[in-house]
Amino acid sequence: MVRIVLDAGHGGKDVGAVGNGLREKDLTLTIVKHIGRMLGEYEGVEVHYTRTDDRFLELSERAELANKLKADYFISVHINAGGGTGFESYVHPNANSATIAYQNVIHAEIMKAIGNVTDRGKKRANYAVLRETHMPVILTENLFIDNANDTAKLKSEQFLLQVAHGHVEGIVKVFGLKKKAKTQPQQKVPDGKLYRVQVGAFSDIENAERLAEELKKKGYPSIIV
């Protein structure tokens, strides 16, 4: 079982970066929830969140939660500010080989997913969540909230889904995750038993409609095509 902790940057009284009618804390939570939902389609993965609503958490609390869970990977999602444009990712200056390898894969998958966006590169920084976590960790900065062109993308739900998809594709590649098998739903009838009914084709539409009506009366679903 692969245990992933998703960290939506900022929250509560800490709104993060603000610009063009958007708040970082809202965008990060939206992206993280999309990531978690998408990961739910894969086998052998357990998803945890540092927050699932608009609450304030100290940076040390976020790292402590992941450490207590003995997580296999920690992803902290952020939106940038400061007049630039594009995407960048961070690991700690003393990052181990696994952390660097994971960054290489996830950074590339995010860039692939979000399309025509400036790649600001794979960077290193002594951020608290990178420093205090005891497992491989990455911090992503997904465009600039104070850049008009970037903001136009961040206001699109489709783009936020693409950002989330890139994170997920990276995780899938890093940990070799497989999609869950899809099962066909079976129709239940009132007595709790399951029946499978197959009928032939009819050259006369009236005969087909008559059988369909009889099946409906007995509580079986029927469709004429």
PyMOL commands that place a pseudoatom at each C-alpha (Angstrom):
pseudoatom trace, name=CA, resn=MET, resi=1, chain=A, elem=C, hetatm=0, pos=[0.000, 0.000, 0.000]
pseudoatom trace, name=CA, resn=VAL, resi=2, chain=A, elem=C, hetatm=0, pos=[1.348, 3.408, -1.020]
pseudoatom trace, name=CA, resn=ARG, resi=3, chain=A, elem=C, hetatm=0, pos=[0.444, 6.147, 1.456]
pseudoatom trace, name=CA, resn=ILE, resi=4, chain=A, elem=C, hetatm=0, pos=[0.256, 9.658, -0.037]
pseudoatom trace, name=CA, resn=VAL, resi=5, chain=A, elem=C, hetatm=0, pos=[-0.255, 12.854, 1.984]
pseudoatom trace, name=CA, resn=LEU, resi=6, chain=A, elem=C, hetatm=0, pos=[-1.663, 15.800, 0.029]
pseudoatom trace, name=CA, resn=ASP, resi=7, chain=A, elem=C, hetatm=0, pos=[-1.056, 19.246, 1.458]
pseudoatom trace, name=CA, resn=ALA, resi=8, chain=A, elem=C, hetatm=0, pos=[-3.136, 22.178, 0.231]
pseudoatom trace, name=CA, resn=GLY, resi=9, chain=A, elem=C, hetatm=0, pos=[-0.928, 25.173, 0.922]
pseudoatom trace, name=CA, resn=HIS, resi=10, chain=A, elem=C, hetatm=0, pos=[-2.140, 27.892, 3.338]
pseudoatom trace, name=CA, resn=GLY, resi=11, chain=A, elem=C, hetatm=0, pos=[-5.726, 27.983, 4.692]
pseudoatom trace, name=CA, resn=GLY, resi=12, chain=A, elem=C, hetatm=0, pos=[-7.851, 29.797, 7.290]
pseudoatom trace, name=CA, resn=LYS, resi=13, chain=A, elem=C, hetatm=0, pos=[-6.314, 33.089, 8.365]
pseudoatom trace, name=CA, resn=ASP, resi=14, chain=A, elem=C, hetatm=0, pos=[-3.367, 32.408, 6.046]
pseudoatom trace, name=CA, resn=VAL, resi=15, chain=A, elem=C, hetatm=0, pos=[-4.835, 33.140, 2.608]
pseudoatom trace, name=CA, resn=GLY, resi=16, chain=A, elem=C, hetatm=0, pos=[-1.499, 32.838, 0.818]
pseudoatom trace, name=CA, resn=ALA, resi=17, chain=A, elem=C, hetatm=0, pos=[-0.966, 34.849, -2.346]
pseudoatom trace, name=CA, resn=VAL, resi=18, chain=A, elem=C, hetatm=0, pos=[-3.829, 36.985, -3.650]
pseudoatom trace, name=CA, resn=GLY, resi=19, chain=A, elem=C, hetatm=0, pos=[-4.346, 38.450, -7.096]
pseudoatom trace, name=CA, resn=ASN, resi=20, chain=A, elem=C, hetatm=0, pos=[-6.863, 39.080, -9.860]
pseudoatom trace, name=CA, resn=GLY, resi=21, chain=A, elem=C, hetatm=0, pos=[-9.804, 38.027, -7.681]
pseudoatom trace, name=CA, resn=LEU, resi=22, chain=A, elem=C, hetatm=0, pos=[-8.239, 34.718, -6.626]
pseudoatom trace, name=CA, resn=ARG, resi=23, chain=A, elem=C, hetatm=0, pos=[-6.819, 33.415, -3.337]
pseudoatom trace, name=CA, resn=GLU, resi=24, chain=A, elem=C, hetatm=0, pos=[-4.074, 30.836, -3.147]
pseudoatom trace, name=CA, resn=LYS, resi=25, chain=A, elem=C, hetatm=0, pos=[-5.675, 28.902, -0.276]
pseudoatom trace, name=CA, resn=ASP, resi=26, chain=A, elem=C, hetatm=0, pos=[-8.814, 28.248, -2.369]
pseudoatom trace, name=CA, resn=LEU, resi=27, chain=A, elem=C, hetatm=0, pos=[-6.977, 27.140, -5.498]
pseudoatom trace, name=CA, resn=THR, resi=28, chain=A, elem=C, hetatm=0, pos=[-4.656, 24.774, -3.643]
pseudoatom trace, name=CA, resn=LEU, resi=29, chain=A, elem=C, hetatm=0, pos=[-7.568, 23.070, -1.900]
pseudoatom trace, name=CA, resn=THR, resi=30, chain=A, elem=C, hetatm=0, pos=[-9.416, 22.609, -5.188]
pseudoatom trace, name=CA, resn=ILE, resi=31, chain=A, elem=C, hetatm=0, pos=[-6.365, 21.084, -6.875]
pseudoatom trace, name=CA, resn=VAL, resi=32, chain=A, elem=C, hetatm=0, pos=[-5.600, 18.774, -3.948]
pseudoatom trace, name=CA, resn=LYS, resi=33, chain=A, elem=C, hetatm=0, pos=[-9.173, 17.474, -3.834]
pseudoatom trace, name=CA, resn=HIS, resi=34, chain=A, elem=C, hetatm=0, pos=[-9.004, 16.729, -7.557]
pseudoatom trace, name=CA, resn=ILE, resi=35, chain=A, elem=C, hetatm=0, pos=[-5.721, 14.859, -7.035]
pseudoatom trace, name=CA, resn=GLY, resi=36, chain=A, elem=C, hetatm=0, pos=[-7.218, 12.796, -4.228]
pseudoatom trace, name=CA, resn=ARG, resi=37, chain=A, elem=C, hetatm=0, pos=[-10.326, 11.914, -6.215]
pseudoatom trace, name=CA, resn=MET, resi=38, chain=A, elem=C, hetatm=0, pos=[-8.272, 10.870, -9.236]
pseudoatom trace, name=CA, resn=LEU, resi=39, chain=A, elem=C, hetatm=0, pos=[-5.966, 8.728, -7.098]
pseudoatom trace, name=CA, resn=GLY, resi=40, chain=A, elem=C, hetatm=0, pos=[-9.065, 6.937, -5.819]
pseudoatom trace, name=CA, resn=GLU, resi=41, chain=A, elem=C, hetatm=0, pos=[-9.274, 5.262, -9.226]
pseudoatom trace, name=CA, resn=TYR, resi=42, chain=A, elem=C, hetatm=0, pos=[-6.055, 3.326, -8.553]
pseudoatom trace, name=CA, resn=GLU, resi=43, chain=A, elem=C, hetatm=0, pos=[-5.311, 0.175, -6.602]
pseudoatom trace, name=CA, resn=GLY, resi=44, chain=A, elem=C, hetatm=0, pos=[-3.016, 0.064, -3.605]
pseudoatom trace, name=CA, resn=VAL, resi=45, chain=A, elem=C, hetatm=0, pos=[-2.996, 3.760, -2.756]
pseudoatom trace, name=CA, resn=GLU, resi=46, chain=A, elem=C, hetatm=0, pos=[-4.091, 5.401, 0.487]
pseudoatom trace, name=CA, resn=VAL, resi=47, chain=A, elem=C, hetatm=0, pos=[-4.708, 9.166, 0.363]
pseudoatom trace, name=CA, resn=HIS, resi=48, chain=A, elem=C, hetatm=0, pos=[-4.537, 11.506, 3.351]
pseudoatom trace, name=CA, resn=TYR, resi=49, chain=A, elem=C, hetatm=0, pos=[-4.975, 15.276, 3.487]
pseudoatom trace, name=CA, resn=THR, resi=50, chain=A, elem=C, hetatm=0, pos=[-3.474, 17.879, 5.785]
pseudoatom trace, name=CA, resn=ARG, resi=51, chain=A, elem=C, hetatm=0, pos=[-6.725, 19.803, 5.344]
pseudoatom trace, name=CA, resn=THR, resi=52, chain=A, elem=C, hetatm=0, pos=[-9.978, 19.295, 3.459]
pseudoatom trace, name=CA, resn=ASP, resi=53, chain=A, elem=C, hetatm=0, pos=[-11.560, 22.628, 4.355]
pseudoatom trace, name=CA, resn=ASP, resi=54, chain=A, elem=C, hetatm=0, pos=[-10.592, 26.241, 4.991]
pseudoatom trace, name=CA, resn=ARG, resi=55, chain=A, elem=C, hetatm=0, pos=[-8.583, 25.897, 8.195]
pseudoatom trace, name=CA, resn=PHE, resi=56, chain=A, elem=C, hetatm=0, pos=[-5.226, 27.164, 9.412]
pseudoatom trace, name=CA, resn=LEU, resi=57, chain=A, elem=C, hetatm=0, pos=[-2.413, 24.714, 10.099]
pseudoatom trace, name=CA, resn=GLU, resi=58, chain=A, elem=C, hetatm=0, pos=[1.130, 25.465, 11.149]
pseudoatom trace, name=CA, resn=LEU, resi=59, chain=A, elem=C, hetatm=0, pos=[3.783, 24.194, 8.740]
pseudoatom trace, name=CA, resn=SER, resi=60, chain=A, elem=C, hetatm=0, pos=[5.149, 21.930, 11.472]
pseudoatom trace, name=CA, resn=GLU, resi=61, chain=A, elem=C, hetatm=0, pos=[1.669, 20.400, 11.945]
pseudoatom trace, name=CA, resn=ARG, resi=62, chain=A, elem=C, hetatm=0, pos=[1.538, 19.440, 8.291]
pseudoatom trace, name=CA, resn=ALA, resi=63, chain=A, elem=C, hetatm=0, pos=[4.908, 17.721, 8.418]
pseudoatom trace, name=CA, resn=GLU, resi=64, chain=A, elem=C, hetatm=0, pos=[4.073, 16.041, 11.744]
pseudoatom trace, name=CA, resn=LEU, resi=65, chain=A, elem=C, hetatm=0, pos=[0.879, 14.544, 10.331]
pseudoatom trace, name=CA, resn=ALA, resi=66, chain=A, elem=C, hetatm=0, pos=[2.778, 12.977, 7.434]
pseudoatom trace, name=CA, resn=ASN, resi=67, chain=A, elem=C, hetatm=0, pos=[5.512, 11.693, 9.742]
pseudoatom trace, name=CA, resn=LYS, resi=68, chain=A, elem=C, hetatm=0, pos=[3.003, 10.076, 12.104]
pseudoatom trace, name=CA, resn=LEU, resi=69, chain=A, elem=C, hetatm=0, pos=[1.298, 8.364, 9.167]
pseudoatom trace, name=CA, resn=LYS, resi=70, chain=A, elem=C, hetatm=0, pos=[4.672, 7.099, 7.950]
pseudoatom trace, name=CA, resn=ALA, resi=71, chain=A, elem=C, hetatm=0, pos=[3.710, 8.376, 4.512]
pseudoatom trace, name=CA, resn=ASP, resi=72, chain=A, elem=C, hetatm=0, pos=[5.531, 7.200, 1.404]
pseudoatom trace, name=CA, resn=TYR, resi=73, chain=A, elem=C, hetatm=0, pos=[5.230, 10.589, -0.269]
pseudoatom trace, name=CA, resn=PHE, resi=74, chain=A, elem=C, hetatm=0, pos=[4.227, 14.148, 0.646]
pseudoatom trace, name=CA, resn=ILE, resi=75, chain=A, elem=C, hetatm=0, pos=[3.025, 16.672, -1.931]
pseudoatom trace, name=CA, resn=SER, resi=76, chain=A, elem=C, hetatm=0, pos=[2.528, 20.322, -1.000]
pseudoatom trace, name=CA, resn=VAL, resi=77, chain=A, elem=C, hetatm=0, pos=[0.562, 22.294, -3.609]
pseudoatom trace, name=CA, resn=HIS, resi=78, chain=A, elem=C, hetatm=0, pos=[0.978, 26.067, -3.968]
pseudoatom trace, name=CA, resn=ILE, resi=79, chain=A, elem=C, hetatm=0, pos=[0.310, 28.982, -6.320]
pseudoatom trace, name=CA, resn=ASN, resi=80, chain=A, elem=C, hetatm=0, pos=[3.154, 31.412, -6.965]
pseudoatom trace, name=CA, resn=ALA, resi=81, chain=A, elem=C, hetatm=0, pos=[3.340, 35.224, -6.848]
pseudoatom trace, name=CA, resn=GLY, resi=82, chain=A, elem=C, hetatm=0, pos=[5.930, 37.911, -7.510]
pseudoatom trace, name=CA, resn=GLY, resi=83, chain=A, elem=C, hetatm=0, pos=[5.465, 38.908, -11.118]
pseudoatom trace, name=CA, resn=GLY, resi=84, chain=A, elem=C, hetatm=0, pos=[6.744, 35.790, -12.872]
pseudoatom trace, name=CA, resn=THR, resi=85, chain=A, elem=C, hetatm=0, pos=[4.953, 33.180, -14.959]
pseudoatom trace, name=CA, resn=GLY, resi=86, chain=A, elem=C, hetatm=0, pos=[4.886, 29.406, -15.250]
pseudoatom trace, name=CA, resn=PHE, resi=87, chain=A, elem=C, hetatm=0, pos=[5.441, 26.271, -13.193]
pseudoatom trace, name=CA, resn=GLU, resi=88, chain=A, elem=C, hetatm=0, pos=[8.267, 25.201, -10.887]
pseudoatom trace, name=CA, resn=SER, resi=89, chain=A, elem=C, hetatm=0, pos=[8.848, 22.519, -8.280]
pseudoatom trace, name=CA, resn=TYR, resi=90, chain=A, elem=C, hetatm=0, pos=[10.996, 22.302, -5.162]
pseudoatom trace, name=CA, resn=VAL, resi=91, chain=A, elem=C, hetatm=0, pos=[12.786, 19.728, -3.048]
pseudoatom trace, name=CA, resn=HIS, resi=92, chain=A, elem=C, hetatm=0, pos=[15.072, 20.302, -0.060]
pseudoatom trace, name=CA, resn=PRO, resi=93, chain=A, elem=C, hetatm=0, pos=[18.754, 21.174, -0.693]
pseudoatom trace, name=CA, resn=ASN, resi=94, chain=A, elem=C, hetatm=0, pos=[19.729, 17.951, 1.108]
pseudoatom trace, name=CA, resn=ALA, resi=95, chain=A, elem=C, hetatm=0, pos=[17.162, 15.830, -0.727]
pseudoatom trace, name=CA, resn=ASN, resi=96, chain=A, elem=C, hetatm=0, pos=[17.997, 12.136, -1.085]
pseudoatom trace, name=CA, resn=SER, resi=97, chain=A, elem=C, hetatm=0, pos=[18.191, 10.313, -4.393]
pseudoatom trace, name=CA, resn=ALA, resi=98, chain=A, elem=C, hetatm=0, pos=[14.592, 9.041, -4.213]
pseudoatom trace, name=CA, resn=THR, resi=99, chain=A, elem=C, hetatm=0, pos=[13.224, 12.549, -3.670]
pseudoatom trace, name=CA, resn=ILE, resi=100, chain=A, elem=C, hetatm=0, pos=[15.201, 13.879, -6.643]
pseudoatom trace, name=CA, resn=ALA, resi=101, chain=A, elem=C, hetatm=0, pos=[14.138, 10.979, -8.862]
pseudoatom trace, name=CA, resn=TYR, resi=102, chain=A, elem=C, hetatm=0, pos=[10.476, 11.533, -7.937]
pseudoatom trace, name=CA, resn=GLN, resi=103, chain=A, elem=C, hetatm=0, pos=[10.782, 15.264, -8.630]
pseudoatom trace, name=CA, resn=ASN, resi=104, chain=A, elem=C, hetatm=0, pos=[12.181, 14.549, -12.093]
pseudoatom trace, name=CA, resn=VAL, resi=105, chain=A, elem=C, hetatm=0, pos=[9.204, 12.358, -12.980]
pseudoatom trace, name=CA, resn=ILE, resi=106, chain=A, elem=C, hetatm=0, pos=[6.424, 14.438, -11.400]
pseudoatom trace, name=CA, resn=HIS, resi=107, chain=A, elem=C, hetatm=0, pos=[7.743, 17.757, -12.692]
pseudoatom trace, name=CA, resn=ALA, resi=108, chain=A, elem=C, hetatm=0, pos=[7.822, 16.373, -16.235]
pseudoatom trace, name=CA, resn=GLU, resi=109, chain=A, elem=C, hetatm=0, pos=[4.301, 14.926, -16.001]
pseudoatom trace, name=CA, resn=ILE, resi=110, chain=A, elem=C, hetatm=0, pos=[2.845, 18.199, -14.708]
pseudoatom trace, name=CA, resn=MET, resi=111, chain=A, elem=C, hetatm=0, pos=[4.492, 20.158, -17.515]
pseudoatom trace, name=CA, resn=LYS, resi=112, chain=A, elem=C, hetatm=0, pos=[3.117, 17.654, -20.028]
pseudoatom trace, name=CA, resn=ALA, resi=113, chain=A, elem=C, hetatm=0, pos=[-0.393, 17.953, -18.583]
pseudoatom trace, name=CA, resn=ILE, resi=114, chain=A, elem=C, hetatm=0, pos=[-0.630, 21.751, -18.404]
pseudoatom trace, name=CA, resn=GLY, resi=115, chain=A, elem=C, hetatm=0, pos=[0.562, 22.412, -21.940]
pseudoatom trace, name=CA, resn=ASN, resi=116, chain=A, elem=C, hetatm=0, pos=[1.922, 25.738, -23.152]
pseudoatom trace, name=CA, resn=VAL, resi=117, chain=A, elem=C, hetatm=0, pos=[3.271, 27.039, -19.847]
pseudoatom trace, name=CA, resn=THR, resi=118, chain=A, elem=C, hetatm=0, pos=[6.764, 28.308, -18.995]
pseudoatom trace, name=CA, resn=ASP, resi=119, chain=A, elem=C, hetatm=0, pos=[8.907, 25.679, -17.274]
pseudoatom trace, name=CA, resn=ARG, resi=120, chain=A, elem=C, hetatm=0, pos=[10.746, 27.536, -14.513]
pseudoatom trace, name=CA, resn=GLY, resi=121, chain=A, elem=C, hetatm=0, pos=[12.679, 24.453, -13.582]
pseudoatom trace, name=CA, resn=LYS, resi=122, chain=A, elem=C, hetatm=0, pos=[13.310, 21.981, -10.785]
pseudoatom trace, name=CA, resn=LYS, resi=123, chain=A, elem=C, hetatm=0, pos=[14.601, 23.889, -7.777]
pseudoatom trace, name=CA, resn=ARG, resi=124, chain=A, elem=C, hetatm=0, pos=[15.706, 23.449, -4.171]
pseudoatom trace, name=CA, resn=ALA, resi=125, chain=A, elem=C, hetatm=0, pos=[14.732, 25.428, -1.074]
pseudoatom trace, name=CA, resn=ASN, resi=126, chain=A, elem=C, hetatm=0, pos=[14.852, 25.091, 2.704]
pseudoatom trace, name=CA, resn=TYR, resi=127, chain=A, elem=C, hetatm=0, pos=[11.065, 25.296, 3.131]
pseudoatom trace, name=CA, resn=ALA, resi=128, chain=A, elem=C, hetatm=0, pos=[9.684, 23.922, 6.403]
pseudoatom trace, name=CA, resn=VAL, resi=129, chain=A, elem=C, hetatm=0, pos=[7.529, 21.186, 4.860]
pseudoatom trace, name=CA, resn=LEU, resi=130, chain=A, elem=C, hetatm=0, pos=[10.519, 20.019, 2.812]
pseudoatom trace, name=CA, resn=ARG, resi=131, chain=A, elem=C, hetatm=0, pos=[12.856, 20.146, 5.778]
pseudoatom trace, name=CA, resn=GLU, resi=132, chain=A, elem=C, hetatm=0, pos=[10.680, 18.586, 8.491]
pseudoatom trace, name=CA, resn=THR, resi=133, chain=A, elem=C, hetatm=0, pos=[9.138, 15.651, 6.641]
pseudoatom trace, name=CA, resn=HIS, resi=134, chain=A, elem=C, hetatm=0, pos=[10.790, 12.230, 6.943]
pseudoatom trace, name=CA, resn=MET, resi=135, chain=A, elem=C, hetatm=0, pos=[9.833, 10.895, 3.526]
pseudoatom trace, name=CA, resn=PRO, resi=136, chain=A, elem=C, hetatm=0, pos=[10.346, 11.952, -0.100]
pseudoatom trace, name=CA, resn=VAL, resi=137, chain=A, elem=C, hetatm=0, pos=[8.547, 15.260, -0.639]
pseudoatom trace, name=CA, resn=ILE, resi=138, chain=A, elem=C, hetatm=0, pos=[7.854, 17.792, -3.356]
pseudoatom trace, name=CA, resn=LEU, resi=139, chain=A, elem=C, hetatm=0, pos=[6.418, 21.302, -3.300]
pseudoatom trace, name=CA, resn=THR, resi=140, chain=A, elem=C, hetatm=0, pos=[4.803, 22.514, -6.531]
pseudoatom trace, name=CA, resn=GLU, resi=141, chain=A, elem=C, hetatm=0, pos=[4.219, 26.150, -7.513]
pseudoatom trace, name=CA, resn=ASN, resi=142, chain=A, elem=C, hetatm=0, pos=[1.461, 26.125, -10.097]
pseudoatom trace, name=CA, resn=LEU, resi=143, chain=A, elem=C, hetatm=0, pos=[1.572, 29.412, -12.032]
pseudoatom trace, name=CA, resn=PHE, resi=144, chain=A, elem=C, hetatm=0, pos=[1.447, 32.995, -10.740]
pseudoatom trace, name=CA, resn=ILE, resi=145, chain=A, elem=C, hetatm=0, pos=[-1.686, 34.445, -9.180]
pseudoatom trace, name=CA, resn=ASP, resi=146, chain=A, elem=C, hetatm=0, pos=[-0.555, 38.008, -9.952]
pseudoatom trace, name=CA, resn=ASN, resi=147, chain=A, elem=C, hetatm=0, pos=[0.099, 37.390, -13.655]
pseudoatom trace, name=CA, resn=ALA, resi=148, chain=A, elem=C, hetatm=0, pos=[-2.894, 38.113, -15.888]
pseudoatom trace, name=CA, resn=ASN, resi=149, chain=A, elem=C, hetatm=0, pos=[-2.166, 35.314, -18.377]
pseudoatom trace, name=CA, resn=ASP, resi=150, chain=A, elem=C, hetatm=0, pos=[-1.551, 32.757, -15.622]
pseudoatom trace, name=CA, resn=THR, resi=151, chain=A, elem=C, hetatm=0, pos=[-4.660, 33.889, -13.764]
pseudoatom trace, name=CA, resn=ALA, resi=152, chain=A, elem=C, hetatm=0, pos=[-6.812, 33.378, -16.844]
pseudoatom trace, name=CA, resn=LYS, resi=153, chain=A, elem=C, hetatm=0, pos=[-5.756, 29.719, -16.735]
pseudoatom trace, name=CA, resn=LEU, resi=154, chain=A, elem=C, hetatm=0, pos=[-6.194, 29.413, -12.961]
pseudoatom trace, name=CA, resn=LYS, resi=155, chain=A, elem=C, hetatm=0, pos=[-9.786, 30.642, -13.297]
pseudoatom trace, name=CA, resn=SER, resi=156, chain=A, elem=C, hetatm=0, pos=[-10.545, 27.664, -15.554]
pseudoatom trace, name=CA, resn=GLU, resi=157, chain=A, elem=C, hetatm=0, pos=[-11.778, 24.508, -13.817]
pseudoatom trace, name=CA, resn=GLN, resi=158, chain=A, elem=C, hetatm=0, pos=[-10.500, 22.513, -16.786]
pseudoatom trace, name=CA, resn=PHE, resi=159, chain=A, elem=C, hetatm=0, pos=[-6.995, 23.856, -16.238]
pseudoatom trace, name=CA, resn=LEU, resi=160, chain=A, elem=C, hetatm=0, pos=[-7.082, 23.017, -12.522]
pseudoatom trace, name=CA, resn=LEU, resi=161, chain=A, elem=C, hetatm=0, pos=[-8.078, 19.485, -13.507]
pseudoatom trace, name=CA, resn=GLN, resi=162, chain=A, elem=C, hetatm=0, pos=[-5.079, 19.363, -15.859]
pseudoatom trace, name=CA, resn=VAL, resi=163, chain=A, elem=C, hetatm=0, pos=[-2.789, 20.481, -13.024]
pseudoatom trace, name=CA, resn=ALA, resi=164, chain=A, elem=C, hetatm=0, pos=[-4.204, 17.742, -10.789]
pseudoatom trace, name=CA, resn=HIS, resi=165, chain=A, elem=C, hetatm=0, pos=[-3.925, 15.175, -13.596]
pseudoatom trace, name=CA, resn=GLY, resi=166, chain=A, elem=C, hetatm=0, pos=[-0.241, 15.977, -14.021]
pseudoatom trace, name=CA, resn=HIS, resi=167, chain=A, elem=C, hetatm=0, pos=[0.409, 15.395, -10.318]
pseudoatom trace, name=CA, resn=VAL, resi=168, chain=A, elem=C, hetatm=0, pos=[-1.483, 12.098, -10.473]
pseudoatom trace, name=CA, resn=GLU, resi=169, chain=A, elem=C, hetatm=0, pos=[0.291, 10.866, -13.604]
pseudoatom trace, name=CA, resn=GLY, resi=170, chain=A, elem=C, hetatm=0, pos=[3.595, 11.549, -11.889]
pseudoatom trace, name=CA, resn=ILE, resi=171, chain=A, elem=C, hetatm=0, pos=[2.574, 9.609, -8.780]
pseudoatom trace, name=CA, resn=VAL, resi=172, chain=A, elem=C, hetatm=0, pos=[1.308, 6.737, -10.932]
pseudoatom trace, name=CA, resn=LYS, resi=173, chain=A, elem=C, hetatm=0, pos=[4.649, 6.497, -12.738]
pseudoatom trace, name=CA, resn=VAL, resi=174, chain=A, elem=C, hetatm=0, pos=[6.746, 6.844, -9.584]
pseudoatom trace, name=CA, resn=PHE, resi=175, chain=A, elem=C, hetatm=0, pos=[4.911, 4.115, -7.673]
pseudoatom trace, name=CA, resn=GLY, resi=176, chain=A, elem=C, hetatm=0, pos=[3.763, 1.935, -10.576]
pseudoatom trace, name=CA, resn=LEU, resi=177, chain=A, elem=C, hetatm=0, pos=[0.075, 2.249, -9.692]
pseudoatom trace, name=CA, resn=LYS, resi=178, chain=A, elem=C, hetatm=0, pos=[-2.563, 0.308, -11.617]
pseudoatom trace, name=CA, resn=LYS, resi=179, chain=A, elem=C, hetatm=0, pos=[-6.117, 1.406, -12.288]
pseudoatom trace, name=CA, resn=LYS, resi=180, chain=A, elem=C, hetatm=0, pos=[-8.900, -0.425, -10.515]
pseudoatom trace, name=CA, resn=ALA, resi=181, chain=A, elem=C, hetatm=0, pos=[-10.834, -2.872, -12.666]
pseudoatom trace, name=CA, resn=LYS, resi=182, chain=A, elem=C, hetatm=0, pos=[-14.242, -1.540, -13.623]
pseudoatom trace, name=CA, resn=THR, resi=183, chain=A, elem=C, hetatm=0, pos=[-17.127, -3.854, -12.791]
pseudoatom trace, name=CA, resn=GLN, resi=184, chain=A, elem=C, hetatm=0, pos=[-20.448, -3.825, -14.591]
pseudoatom trace, name=CA, resn=PRO, resi=185, chain=A, elem=C, hetatm=0, pos=[-23.317, -2.940, -12.225]
pseudoatom trace, name=CA, resn=GLN, resi=186, chain=A, elem=C, hetatm=0, pos=[-26.022, -5.559, -11.923]
pseudoatom trace, name=CA, resn=GLN, resi=187, chain=A, elem=C, hetatm=0, pos=[-29.699, -4.755, -11.630]
pseudoatom trace, name=CA, resn=LYS, resi=188, chain=A, elem=C, hetatm=0, pos=[-31.382, -5.912, -8.412]
pseudoatom trace, name=CA, resn=VAL, resi=189, chain=A, elem=C, hetatm=0, pos=[-35.007, -6.972, -8.398]
pseudoatom trace, name=CA, resn=PRO, resi=190, chain=A, elem=C, hetatm=0, pos=[-37.298, -6.513, -5.356]
pseudoatom trace, name=CA, resn=ASP, resi=191, chain=A, elem=C, hetatm=0, pos=[-36.757, -10.004, -3.866]
pseudoatom trace, name=CA, resn=GLY, resi=192, chain=A, elem=C, hetatm=0, pos=[-33.003, -9.393, -3.642]
pseudoatom trace, name=CA, resn=LYS, resi=193, chain=A, elem=C, hetatm=0, pos=[-32.073, -12.032, -6.230]
pseudoatom trace, name=CA, resn=LEU, resi=194, chain=A, elem=C, hetatm=0, pos=[-30.104, -11.222, -9.378]
pseudoatom trace, name=CA, resn=TYR, resi=195, chain=A, elem=C, hetatm=0, pos=[-31.315, -12.313, -12.786]
pseudoatom trace, name=CA, resn=ARG, resi=196, chain=A, elem=C, hetatm=0, pos=[-29.734, -11.983, -16.205]
pseudoatom trace, name=CA, resn=VAL, resi=197, chain=A, elem=C, hetatm=0, pos=[-32.293, -11.947, -19.034]
pseudoatom trace, name=CA, resn=GLN, resi=198, chain=A, elem=C, hetatm=0, pos=[-31.388, -12.042, -22.703]
pseudoatom trace, name=CA, resn=VAL, resi=199, chain=A, elem=C, hetatm=0, pos=[-33.949, -11.912, -25.479]
pseudoatom trace, name=CA, resn=GLY, resi=200, chain=A, elem=C, hetatm=0, pos=[-33.699, -12.041, -29.261]
pseudoatom trace, name=CA, resn=ALA, resi=201, chain=A, elem=C, hetatm=0, pos=[-34.456, -9.441, -31.874]
pseudoatom trace, name=CA, resn=PHE, resi=202, chain=A, elem=C, hetatm=0, pos=[-37.962, -8.822, -33.194]
pseudoatom trace, name=CA, resn=SER, resi=203, chain=A, elem=C, hetatm=0, pos=[-38.882, -7.893, -36.755]
pseudoatom trace, name=CA, resn=ASP, resi=204, chain=A, elem=C, hetatm=0, pos=[-42.183, -6.529, -35.476]
pseudoatom trace, name=CA, resn=ILE, resi=205, chain=A, elem=C, hetatm=0, pos=[-41.817, -3.515, -33.152]
pseudoatom trace, name=CA, resn=GLU, resi=206, chain=A, elem=C, hetatm=0, pos=[-45.180, -4.300, -31.555]
pseudoatom trace, name=CA, resn=ASN, resi=207, chain=A, elem=C, hetatm=0, pos=[-43.918, -7.679, -30.340]
pseudoatom trace, name=CA, resn=ALA, resi=208, chain=A, elem=C, hetatm=0, pos=[-40.813, -6.053, -28.868]
pseudoatom trace, name=CA, resn=GLU, resi=209, chain=A, elem=C, hetatm=0, pos=[-42.900, -3.400, -27.099]
pseudoatom trace, name=CA, resn=ARG, resi=210, chain=A, elem=C, hetatm=0, pos=[-45.274, -6.050, -25.743]
pseudoatom trace, name=CA, resn=LEU, resi=211, chain=A, elem=C, hetatm=0, pos=[-42.425, -8.025, -24.192]
pseudoatom trace, name=CA, resn=ALA, resi=212, chain=A, elem=C, hetatm=0, pos=[-40.872, -4.854, -22.774]
pseudoatom trace, name=CA, resn=GLU, resi=213, chain=A, elem=C, hetatm=0, pos=[-44.168, -3.934, -21.145]
pseudoatom trace, name=CA, resn=GLU, resi=214, chain=A, elem=C, hetatm=0, pos=[-44.522, -7.403, -19.635]
pseudoatom trace, name=CA, resn=LEU, resi=215, chain=A, elem=C, hetatm=0, pos=[-41.000, -7.187, -18.185]
pseudoatom trace, name=CA, resn=LYS, resi=216, chain=A, elem=C, hetatm=0, pos=[-41.750, -3.787, -16.667]
pseudoatom trace, name=CA, resn=LYS, resi=217, chain=A, elem=C, hetatm=0, pos=[-44.888, -5.129, -14.985]
pseudoatom trace, name=CA, resn=LYS, resi=218, chain=A, elem=C, hetatm=0, pos=[-42.789, -7.832, -13.332]
pseudoatom trace, name=CA, resn=GLY, resi=219, chain=A, elem=C, hetatm=0, pos=[-40.231, -5.302, -12.092]
pseudoatom trace, name=CA, resn=TYR, resi=220, chain=A, elem=C, hetatm=0, pos=[-37.486, -5.982, -14.624]
pseudoatom trace, name=CA, resn=PRO, resi=221, chain=A, elem=C, hetatm=0, pos=[-35.744, -3.102, -16.409]
pseudoatom trace, name=CA, resn=SER, resi=222, chain=A, elem=C, hetatm=0, pos=[-36.131, -3.239, -20.198]
pseudoatom trace, name=CA, resn=ILE, resi=223, chain=A, elem=C, hetatm=0, pos=[-34.796, -1.179, -23.068]
pseudoatom trace, name=CA, resn=ILE, resi=224, chain=A, elem=C, hetatm=0, pos=[-35.746, -1.292, -26.739]
pseudoatom trace, name=CA, resn=VAL, resi=225, chain=A, elem=C, hetatm=0, pos=[-32.998, -0.346, -29.177]
for i in range(1, 225): cmd.bond("trace and resi %d" % i, "trace and resi %d" % (i + 1))
show_as sticks, trace
zoom trace
